[in-house]
Amino acid sequence: MEQLTKNDLEALRTRLLFDIEQILNRKGSSPEFEWFRSKAIRKLMDISPATVQNIRIAGKIRYKKIMGSYYYNKTDLMKLFSDEK
């Protein structure tokens, strides 16, 4: 069994930080995939929780459920509401 040294752990930390930074930089370069929680969408669009739920249930927008919280695609919502006007 091989033992880990402080240098090994420091190298791992450096690599993880680099990888996280790369992921965050890639994420910032594609604004069409912005996801927001229900509360942020309700505030941004000035709509009620029931409206967000009805839109989700009707399948009009993409959403993700992560650990009990719903996340909605901002682009889908903006497009939906601009089409209705």
Protein Blocks (a to p, Z undefined) as FASTA:
>chain_A
ZZddfklmmmmmmmmmmmmmmmmmmmmmmmklcccdfklmmmmnopafklmmmmmmnopa
ccddeehiacddfklmmmmmmmmZZ
